């Protein structure tokens, strides 16, 4: 009888999750419901699935109690609204009806067309209009009117009584009680950006919109039994049971075949893999052939040939058609078939990677490849996919953000009408203890408690794409976010539950660094680079020496302070150690103490005590520490005797991604029973299990680490042998760990002559010719995008600018924009100083903008004046660079200081002062805050000394009770030099920001 049920997927309107709705309905004895969320079908399939699942789960319990078990019969549809105004509700009769509703909504979402007052013909859909006293619309065969109990009195002599079979029971469901009704009011106020007291009544649901027993609902309509009968007939005619699959593994909804047939897919995949095998391993490699056959057998068994072939097609298009570089990472790098197809560049045999970590016979969830492209090339690949496959069969994966972010406290405070100052204090983490005593804050937290896990807004997944065998609209309506690609209305978890495997097309700036560096080297040095010659890179002694020194600034994944420290502590000088470092740097591993244990064992391998010979044999590479997810699989397989498939299932279960506790317990029992059969002592088995279970949640895929390490070596090679071109590429692709000025500093350290932007030499981005580097216009703050493009484009077409007048006429630049360029020295080619040029440009353009006629037949001269000598201050210029670039190029931050003191010790000499208390002056680079076991805060800082070398500081709670950093600038640091496995740092005792000279312009 409930034809209009809203879940929390009716964003900022509904207040109950789908599971809560179903549980409440079962408690009340309700047997039929229709989920009709507002302008979306996000929860439709989930609702259908959960209705059946809850019924199955409760059946045994119901029988035990002597009750007749039942399942709620689910139906679904969509409620269509324009703003707050309800137009109509569509209810699907069957699967085709869901498709019709979803396609109708998708069309209007994708093309941004307002919903019509009346929907189009939909053969498999019931349309229900809300009752109005003035309702006089002629109804079609599939159209009805829903009337609320409190509206029944309006039926007296109403024209609708002539169409009795068109009236239905209408009892919308939005809330569950008074508390959730209040929550609903908060949602509406936040949505409308207004005060709680200002939300119009028509923008809210009625307070009685909650589930009630069906008997009570029918009693309200007992004077109109035909309305009850009409409603029941409509509900009985709806059947969406086809959406429920009572199986732990739903049938795949992805595109079934790449070639059109299963045999065609098998043949093509085998041919490609065998060709790739020769490319990767040569003509005669029995081990590789055996491994390939094993993988192909499992891929065919699990019906994933098409999945591999589609991924291959994407990568092949990128390589051969676009010339793009990519990185295949994640667990997919465990696959030799993927390696042979060039989806990945990690050799699984070389690294002893198990295919079972990616795919095996017992895997219940689909595998997925993570394919990274450069940040500015990914959209080309995405567009190819959308054009390659039929319209309506490909879409982006969505995401659902919730109210868990404490930033929502600010929104709650606003609708409560709190003043800004009070809201600011409530969102200040340093005032948490004080705030907890405040009654208003307590109320605010209570509201946040009810909201925090509820859906807030739909968004787009970072890179997941679905390619469907049938129209995706059988399962969801589509949105059109700003990225311009159709997007499903649910997230990756629902996609997996339905049976979709996503294709992750991701991006990262590191690939852009590598790609552009290779291009710049070819252009500037005339030398082609084979960036895929990884075997040579990993064995290059020079690269490994630089890696060991821990200064790979700009290099992907290994440039952060924490990673630089780890590299130095490990004295990392080889690929395998870098792979391990890429894994143990992760927060979970570090906080668990396993990073420290690994470093200790790395430096004293002869002192490592292994639990048994099997553990020594399997974990010798990582000194007895389980560093990777593959280590868990190895131990379960070789120590306990589990087959590799069960070992991976157990590994996944321990990482928190296995939902059945019963099945998990069975696997644990199987581990112990199988280990006993291997002849191991009970005490040994228990200890091995303890180590496995304590580590599994932190573990990281070795294949993923290996993929990152390959890219790190490629970056390191470019930086080592072609540092100028590489740093220019880093600057042009942004996205590194540090601020831009750090990379400019690194570029200057290579010996490059780095110049401020110049209208006759600079491009949109940084350029390099020989050893001369000109910063680009794109980095100038306040310079409009049109001028960033016009200035170099005009110069390329018509030659260098001759003087200020020529520049202004050819670019049509405004006075304000010209002033920015002059102040930064971008017109220094004229031979005039900045002050003179500023006078000239005002004289030429006037204090009020004059329109320059670029089409004049003769060059007209303008008045010139003999100016007195204008003072030019280096400090003023430094401040200008700081203002317009964000950093001083021709000066250092140290040049701003009032003092000439630069510290007693430089970073390069720290090793000579171990244990001593010293004073240093450092230019702030970055910081990291961490919480101690006692829940106090400590900080790690990174600085550059006056020579441009890095050093690091540690600020303990006992010496630094409050937040120590005060933004950019130079700091005086008093501290003790300490060393940890060869890495020196400063334990800070006293810390203060140094005063700077005032800008001369401000003084004047």
N, C-alpha and C positions, 0 to 999 in steps of 0.2 A: 504493500500500500504506500510505500515511501518512494515517490517518483523523482524526488529532487533533493538528493543528499549531497552536501558539500563536505569535502575533507579539507585538511590543511593545505592541500595543493591549490585550493581556491585562495590564492596568495593574498595575505593581509585581509582575509575575510573569514574563511573556515578556521576552526580551532581544534579539530580532532584529527589524529592520524588515522590512517586506514585500519590498522590493527585495533585501535581503540573503538572505532565505529563498529567493527564486526563483533568485537567482544561484548560491547554494550547491547547490540542487536540480539546476540545469542542469549544474553542474560534476560532480555525482555521477551524472548520467544518469537522474535520477528523472523519470518521465513523468506521474505523477498525484499530486496532493496535495489534502487537504481542510483549509482554514483554519477552525478552530473556536476562536475566542477566548472567553475566560471572560465569560459574561453580557453579551456585546455583539456586534454585527455591524458595528462601526465600519469595519473594513478589508475587508469581504467583496467589495464591488464593486471597490474598488481592487485587491485581490488578483486577481480575475478579469481585470480590464483589463490589469494589468501582466504576467500570465502570457502573454497573447496578444501584447502589445506587445514583450516581450523576445524572444519567439519570432520575430516579424517582423523585429526589428532584427538578430537574430543569423543569420537565414536565409542571407543572401548570404555572410557570413563562413564559415558551416558548409560551404556548397557549395564555396567556394574551397579549403577544406581537404580536400575529398573526402569529407566526412561527409554523412550523410543529415540534413537539417534537421528539427527537430521543435519542437513547442510543448508545454509542460507543460499537461496538461488540468486546469483548476482546478475544484474543487468547494468548497462553503462550507457552514457551519452555525454552530451556537452550542454551547458547552460550558456546561451549567447547573450552578451550584454554590450551596450555602448555606454561607457562610463558606468554610472550606477544604475542605469535604466535597463531592466530586464526586457528583452525582446521576445524570446521563446526558448524552449528547451527541446533538444533533439534526443530521442532515445533510440538506440540501435535495436532492430529486431533480431539481427544476426551479425555475422562477421562482415558481410557486405555493407550492412548498415554502419558499422564502425568506420569502414573505409570511406563511405559517402560523407559522414560527418567530419572526419578528419581532413578529407580533401577540400570540403567546403571551407572549413576554418583556415586550412593551410593556404588556400588561394588568396584569401583576404589578408592573411599575415604576410605572405611573401610579396604581394604586390601593393601592400599598404592601402587597401581599399576598405572603406567603412562597411560594416555589416549591413545588409539590407533590412528593411522593416519586415519583409517576408522572405523566408528562405526559398531556394529553388526546389524543383521537384527532386525528391530522394525516395527511390522505390522501396528501400528497406529501412526506412526511418519513420518513427512517429514524431510529429511536431506538436508540442503543447504550448499554448498561449496562456498567459496569466489572465484570470477573470477580471473584467472591469464592468462597472454598472452600465457603461455606454457601449459595451462590446456588441458589434453588429456585423462583423466580418463573415463573409461566406467561407465556410470551411471545406477543405478538400478531403478526400477519402482518408488520408493519413493524418489529418489535423484534428486536434482536440483542444479543449479549454480546461485548465485546472482551477478548481475553486476551493478556497479554504473554508473551514467550518464556520468561521466568524462572518463569512460572506454569504452564507446560505440564505439569509433573509432577503438579500437583493435578488434572489431568483424569482420572487413573486412577480408574475406576469412578464418575466424577462423573455425576449425573443429566443434565447437559447433553449428554453423548455420545449420548443418545437423540434429541437435536435437533441433529444435526451441521451442518445447514444454517443454524444460528443463531450459529455461532462465527466470529469475525473476527480477523484479525491486528491487534494493538493495540500500536503503538509511538509514544507521545506525543513531541512535539518542543517543547522549551521553550528550550534553550540550544544553543550551537554548539561549545563547548569548555570547558576547565577555568576559563578566565578569566571567561567569561560565566556559568558556573555560580556562581562567587564573586559576580559582579554580581547574579545572581538571589538569592543569600542576603542581600545588602545590601538589595535591594528588599523582601524579605519582612520583614526586621527593621524597616525604616522603616514598612512598612504596619502591622506589629503593635506598633510603638512599644516595641521591646525590644532587648536586646543581641544581637549576632550569635550569640554562644554560647548564647543562650537560645531561639532559634527552634526550635520542635518539628519533628521529622522529618516529620510528616504535613502540615506547613504548607509544605513545600518539594517541589520536583520531584525525581525521581531523577537522579543525576549522569549517567546514560546517555541522557537524553532529548534526543538530537541526531540530525540526519539522517545516515543511512548509505546506502551503495549498495543498491538494491533487491535485487540478487543476494545480498548478505549477509543482508538481512532474510528473504528467502524460504528461505535455507539454515537459518536458525534454526527455521523451521517445516516443514522438509522431511519430518519424520515424520508430519505432519498435512497432507497436500496438499489435503484438502477445505477446510481453513481458508483456505488461500491462494486456492483457487478461489472460495469464498464472497466473500472480500474483493474479488477482481478483478471479480466479477459486480456487486457493489454499486457499485463505482467506475464501471464501464462504463455503468451505468444512469443515472448522474447527468449532467445536461446543463444547464449555465448559460451556454452560449455566447451566448445572447440578450442578455446584459448587455454584451457587447463591441461597441463601435462603432468600426470602423476609419476614423475621420474626425476631422480637427482640430476640428470643431465638432459635439459630440454633439447629438442631436435634443432639442428642448426638452421638459422634463418638467413645466413649469409648466402651470397651467390653460390649456387651448387657447382657449376662447371665453368671453367675458363674457356675451354675450346668448344664447349657445347655438349660434350659427352664425357662420362667418367673414364672410359677407355682412352679417349683422346687426351685427357688431362694426365693420366698415368704415363702414357707414352711420351708426351712432351716433357714432363718433369724429369723422367728418367734420362731422356736424351740431353737435356740441358745440364743435369747433374753430372753425367758421365763426361761431357765436354769440359765442364768446369773442373772435374777431378784431374784431368790431364793438365789443365792450366795451373792448378794449385799444387799438385803432387807429382807431376811427371807421368811417364808411361807405365812404370812398374812399381806399384806400392801396394802390396797385398793387404797391409793393415788398413789403409785408406779405403780400398775396395770393399773389404769386409764391413767396415763401419758404414759406408754408404748404403750397402744393401740392407743393413739392419735398420737404418733410419728410413729408407724408402718404404720398407715393409710396414713400419708403424704409421708413417704418414698416410699410406694407402688405407690401412686398417681404420684409422680415425677419420677418414674422408677429408683430409686437409690438403689434397693436391691443389685444389683451386686456390686455397689460401696462400700457398707458397708461390703459385704462378702469378697471382695478382700482385703480390709483393715484388716478385721478380720484374714484372712488367713496369711497375712504378720506378724501380731502381734503374732498369734498362733505359727507360725514357729519360731519366735524369742524367745518366752517364753519356749515352750515345746521341741523344737528340739535343739536350740542353748543355751538355758539358759541365754539369754540376757535380760537385763533390758531396758525398754523404757519409754518414757514420751509422752503421747498423749496430745497435747495442742492446742491453737487457739480456734476458735469458735466451733470446733467439741466437745469440753468439755461441751457444752450446751446440748448435746444429752444424754438422759438416755439410749438409745439403745447402744450407743458407750460405756457408762459406764458399762452396763451389758455384753458387748462383751469384756471387758477389754482393749478396744482401749484407753480409758482414765481412770484416777483414781480420777476424780473430781465428787462428788455427786451433780448433778444439783438440786435435791430437797432440799438438805441441804443448798445450797447457793442461792436458789430461782433463778436459771438460766433458761432463756427462750429458748426453742427449736427453736423458730422462729428466734432467732439471727443466727442460723445455717442453718435452712431450713424451708420453708413455701410454701404454694400454689402459692404465687405470686412472688417468687424469680425468677429473670431472669438469674442470673449467677449461675453456679454450686457451690456447697459447696466443701470444701476440708479439709482433716485432715492433721495436721502437726504432724508427728511422729518422735521424737528424739531418736537416739541411741548413744551409746558411739562412740567417734571419730574413734576408731580402730575396731569397729564392723559393722559400717554402710555398708562398701563394701560387707560384707558377705550377708547382707539383699538385697542389690541391685543386687548382682549376682543371688541370689535365684529368684528374680522377673524375671530377664532376662531369666533364665533357665525354669521357671515355665510356661511361656506363649510362644506361637509360635514365632519363629524367624521372624523378620520383622513386628511384631505386638506390639513391646515394644521398647521404646526409651527414652533417656533423653530429657528433655526440654532444649532448647537453650536460650541464651540471646544475646542481641545485645548492645555492648558498643558504645558510640558515642564520638564525639570530644569535648564534653562539658568541660572536664577536662582542666584546664588552663595549665596543663603540656604540652599540645600540642603546646603552645607558644614556648617552647624550640625546638620542631621539626620544626616549621615554621622558627624560627630563623636560624636553621642549614641549611635548604635548601636555605635560602636567602644568606648564606655565611657569617653570622655575626660571629665575634670572640667570643670565649667562655666567656670571661669576660663580654662582652656586654650582651650576652644572660643571664648570671647569674644575672646581675643587673636587667634585664627585668622581671625575675621570682622571684625577691626578693620582697615580699609583703610590706616590710618596705619602699621601694622606689617608691611606686605606684604614689604618687602625683608628684614626680620629673619626673618619666617616662612618665606621661601623656603629658608632654610638648615636648617630643621628637618625631620628625616626623617619624623616623624609627619605633618607638614603636607604634605610631598611625596606621601606615600601617600594622604592625603585628597584631594589634587588629582587624583591618578591615577584614583581611584574616580569623582570628579566628571567627569573627562574622558570616561569611558565612559558616564556617565549623561546628560550635559548636553543632548543633543538628543532624548532619548527621551521618549515621552508620560508625563505624570505623572497628570493627572486631566482628566476631561471637565467642561466648564462650558457656559455659555450665552453666545451672541453678544450684543454690546451692543444690537442691535435688529433683526437680520435675521430675516425671516419668510418661509417657503416656502409657496406655495399650489399644490398639485399637481393635475394632471389625474386621476391615478389614486391609489389609496392609497399613501402614502409608505412604508408597510411593505414594499413591494416592494423597497425600497432600504436600509432601516435599521429597527432597533428604536428605540423612543422612550423617553426618560427623562422624569422629572417633577422638575425642580429646584424649589427653594423658591419661585420666582416663580409656580408653579402653572400653567404652560402646557407641554404636551407639546413635547419638544425632540429633534431628531435627534441621532444619536451621532457625526456627523462635522462638519467645519468648512466654511467658505465655499469653500475651494480644492477640496475633494472635491465639494461641491455643484456648482461650475462644471464640474468634469470629468464629472459625471454628466449635467448639462444643466439645472440649476435656476438661475433668476435670483431673487435675494432681493429682498424689499421691506424697505428699511431704515426702520424706525419708531424714531426716536431721540428723545432729550430733552436739554434744556439749561435751566439756570436763567435764562438771559437772557430767554427768552420769558416765563417766569413773572414776571420783573421788569416787563416791558412790560405784560402782561395785568393784573396787579394794580394797577399805577400808573394805568392807564386807568380801572379800576373805582373806585379811591380818589378820583381827580379828579372823577368823576361824582358820587360820594357826598359828598365834602367841599366841592367847589366848585360842584356842580350843572351841570358843563359836560361835554357829550359830546365825545369826541376821536375823530377819524377817523385812526387810527394807520397806515392804509394810504395816506395822502395823501403818499406819498414824493416826488413831483415838487416839492411845496411845500417839504418839509423840505430837500432837497438844495440849493435855491436861497435858503435863509434866511441872510441875511448874519450874523445874530447867532449862529446855530449854527456857521457856518463860522469865525467869529472865535474862539469858544470852542474849537473843534477845533484851530485854529492855536496856541492858547496851551498845548495839551497837558496839560490837567487834567481829563479826563473820567472822574473816579472813579465807579465803579459802572456805567459804560456797557460794554455787551457788546463784547468783543474789543479794545477800545482803551484799557483802563484800566491795563494792566500797566506797570511801569517802562520796559521796553524799548520798548513801543509809544508811551508818552507821550514818550519821548526822540525817537523817530523822527518823530512828528508835529511836534514843535518844530523838529527839524533840517530837515524838509521845508517848514516853515511851511505845513502842509497846511490848505487852506481850500476844498477842493472835493471832490466825489464821486470823480472819476477818480483824483485823487492818493491818496485814502483806499483805493480799490480796489488801487492799486499797493502802498501801504504794507502792506495786509493780506497781500500775497503775499511781498514781500521781507523781511518780519519773520521768516519761517521760518528755522530754524537752518541748513539747507543753503545757502540763498542768502546769509545773513549771513556764514557761515564761509568761503564761496568768494570773498568780496571783492566780490561783485556789488552788495550793498547799498551799500557805500561808493562804488562807481563810479556807481550810480544817483543817489545824493545829490549827488555832485560835478557830474554832468551836469545834474541838475535845476536847480542854482543857476547854471550857466553854459551854457545851451542853445546859445548862439551859437558856443561853442568845440567843440561836438561834431563829430567827423569821422566821417562815415558811409563804409562800405566802397564803396558804390555808390548810385546813385539809387534802385534797387529797395529796398535796405535802408532808405534814408531815408524812402521813401514808406510802407513797412510798419511801421517801428519808430519813427517820429517821436513818437508818443504817449509812448513810454518812452525817448526820447533814445538810441536805438540799442542799448539793453540788452534782452535777451530776458527779460522778467519772468514771462511766463505760458506755459503749455503751448500756448495758442493762437498765441503768437508763433512757436514752432517750426513749427507747421502752416503759418502764413502764409509764412514764409521758404521752407520746402520747396516750397510751392505757387507763390508768385509769383517767387521767385528761381530755383529749380531746375526749375520746370515740372511737378512731380509733381501728379497729381490729389489732391483733398482727402482721399480715402479712403486712398491710399498714404501721404500726408503724416502722417495720424494713426497709421497702422500703424507708421511709422518712429518717430514720437514715442513711442509706447508701447514699442517695442522698446528705445529708448535709455534708458527709465526703468527697465529691468530686468524688464519684465513680458512679455517675449517669449521663448519657450523654444527656438525653433529657430534655431541659429546660422547654418545654411545659408540659411534664408529671410531672415534679417537681412542677411547678406552680399549677397544678391541685391538687397535694397532699397538698400543703400549704393551698390552699383555702378549701380543705376538712378538714384540721386540724381546721381552724378557724370556719367553719360552724358546725362541729361536737362538738367543744368546747362550742359554743353558745347553742347548743341543751341540753348540760349538765347543763345549767343555770348559767354559769360563766359570770362575768362582763367583758365588752370589755377591760377595763384597765388591768384586771388580765390576760386575755388571751394574750394580747400583751406582758406583762412582762414575762410570762411563755415562750412564743415563743422566746423572745429575749434571755433568758437564754439558751434555747435549741439550738438555732442557733449559739450562741457564743461559745458553748462548743462542739458541735458535731464533729467539725473538729479535736479536740484534743483527743477525747474519745478513750478508750481502752477496749477491751473485758474483762469482769469480769472473764469469764471462762479461758481466757489466763492467767490472773494474778493469778487465783486460782491454775492453773497447776504449775506455777513457784513457788508459795508459798508452795505447797506440796513438791516439790524437795528441796526447801530451808530448810524446817523442817527436811527432811531426812538427808541432809548434816549437819545440826545443831546437830541432835541427835548423829551422828557419831563423830563429833568433840567434843561434850560435854562429852561423856562417853568413847570414845576411841581416844583421841586426837593424840596420837603418830601414830597409824596406819592410821588415816585419813590424817594427814599432809604428811606422806610418799606417800599415794595415790595421793594427790594433786601434789606433786613434780613429780611423775612418769607419770602423765597425762597432765601436763603443762596446758596452757590455762586459768589460773586465771587472775584476774584483775592486779595483781602486778608482779613485777620482781621476779625472782626465789629466790634471797637472802632474800626477805621478808618472804617467806614461810619457808626457812631454819631457819630464826630467830624465827618464830612462833613455829617451831618444837623444837628448843632448849628450848623455854619457857615452853614446856610441861614437861620438866625434862629428855627428851631423851638425851643419850650420843651420839652425832653426830660426826662421825669420817670422816677424809679425805679418799678418795678411797685407797684401799689396794688390791694388786694382790692376796692375800690369803683369803680375806674376801668379797670383793665387787663383785657385778654382773653387768650386763649391766645397770640396773636401780638401784635406791635406794632400799636397803633391810633392814629389821628389824628383830631382834631376841631378845625377851625380851624387854629391854629398850635400847639396843645397835643398832644404826643405822649407816650403812656404805653408803656413797654416791656412786653412780654408775659411771662407766666409761663413760657413754654417756654424762655426763656433762663436760668432760674435753676438753677444747678448743684445737684443733690441733691434737687430737688423732684420728687416722684413724678408720673407721667403722670396718674394718676387725679385728683390734686389740681389739676393744670394744667387739667383739663377741668371738674371739679366747681365750683371757686370761681366762675368767671364764669357758668357755666350756672345755678347756684343763684341768683345775683344777678339774672340776667335774668328768672327766673320769679317770685321773691318779693321783689325790691327790694333796695336797698342794705343792707349790714350795719350794725347800730346801734352795736355795740361789740364788744369782744373776746369776751365771753360769747356773744353772739348769733352771731358768726362761728364759734366752736368748735362750738356746738350744731347749726348748720345744715349745716356741712361734715363733721362727725365727724372732723376732722383729728387726727392723732396729735401728741403733745407734740414729738417730734423735728422733724416737718414744720412745726409752728407756730413753733418756734424759728427755723428758717431764714427764714421770712417776716418775723418780728419783727426779726431782726438786720438784714435788708435794708431795713427801714423800710416794709414793705408794709401795716402797720396804723397808719400815722401819722395816718390820718383820726380816730383816737380822741382825738387831742390829747395823748397821753402819749408820753414819750420811750421809746427802745428798752429801756433798763435797767429802767424801771418796768414795761413790758409783759412783759419776761422774768420779772420777779418775779411778776406777776399770773398769767401762764399756768402757772407752776409751782404757784402757790397754787390755781389753779382745777383743773388736770388732775392735780396731784400729781406727785411725783417718780416714782411708779409710775403708769402709765397708768390713768386711771379711765374707765369706760364711761359716756358721757353719754346719758341717756334723752331722746331728741328728742321723745318722745310725751307728756312730762309735761303735766298739765292746768294747773298753775300754775307760774309762773316762781319758782324758788327762788333766793334770794340766797346768795352765798357770802361768807365773811369778808373784810374789807378791812383793810389795815394802813396806818398812817401811816409812810411811808418817809422816811428822810433824803434830802437832795438827792444824786442819783447823778451822778457826773462823766461827761460825754459828750465824747469826743475826736473831732475831725474826722479826724485821722490814723487813728484806730481805725476810723471809718466807712469811710474810703477803703480800708483793708485789707479790710474786710468786703465791700465792693463788688468788689474785686479777686478775693477768694476765691469769691464766689457768682455773679458775672457774668462773671468772666474779665478785667474791665477796670474802672477807676474811672469812674463816670459824672459825678459832681458834682466831681470832682477830676481833675487831670492826673497823668501819671506823673512829671512834674517836681515835683509837690508832695511826692513821697516822698523827694526828694534831701536830703542833709544840707546841701548848699551852695545858696545863693540865686543863684549864677551861672548865666546862661542863654545865654552865648556873646557874642562881640563883634559878630557879624554874623547877621542873620536871612536866611532863604531869599529873601525878596522883594528883598533888596539885593545879592545875589551879583553881578549884572551890573556893579555899581559897583566891584568889587574884583578884576577880571580880572588874573591874573598875580601876585596878592598871596598871601602865606601868612597864613591867618586861623585863628581858633579858633571852633568852633561847638559847641553842645550839641544833640544830636538824640535823639529817642525812636525806638528801633528799630522798623521796620515789617517789612522782609523783606530777603532776601539772595539772591544767585545766585553759584554757583561755576562757573568755566570753566577749561579747560585751555589753556595757551599752546602755541605751536608747539614749544617746548622741553620740553613735557610737565610744566611746573610749573603750580601753581595760582595763580589770582588771583580776586578777589571783587568783586562790585558790591553796594553796600548802598543801601537806601532808608530815609529817616528823616523824621520830622516835627519842626519846630522848636517853640519855645514858643508861637508864634502859630498853630500847626496847619497850617503850609504844608510841602509836600514839598521835600526836596532829596536829591541822590544822591551817592554816594561811589564811588571806585575804589581798590582796594587791590592794588597791584602786588607781585609776588613779592619784589622787592629790598627793599621797605620793610615788607612783611608776610610774613615767612617761614613763619609758622604760622597756623592757622585763627584769625581775629581775634574772631569774635562769641561772646558768652557769654550768649545768650538775651535775653529781654525786658528792657527797662530803658532808661535814658538813658546816652549815651556822650559823652565829651569827645573832640572831633575836631580835630586840628591838620593842616591841609593847604593845598594851593595851589589857588586857583580857576582853573579852565580852562574854555575854551569850544570847542565843536565845532558849527559851523553854527548858532550862536545858542543852543545848549543849554549851560547852565552846570552844572558839577559840581565835586566836590572830589577832588583826588588826595591821598590820605591819606599823611601822614608819620608821625604818631603817633596812637594810638587806645587809649582805655581806658574801661572801664565805670565809672560813678560810683557811689559808695556811697550807700545809702539809710538813712533813719531806721528804727529797729526798731519793730515793732508794739507799741503800749503794752500790749496784752493779754499779749504774750509776755514783756515786761519784768516785768509784775506777776505 
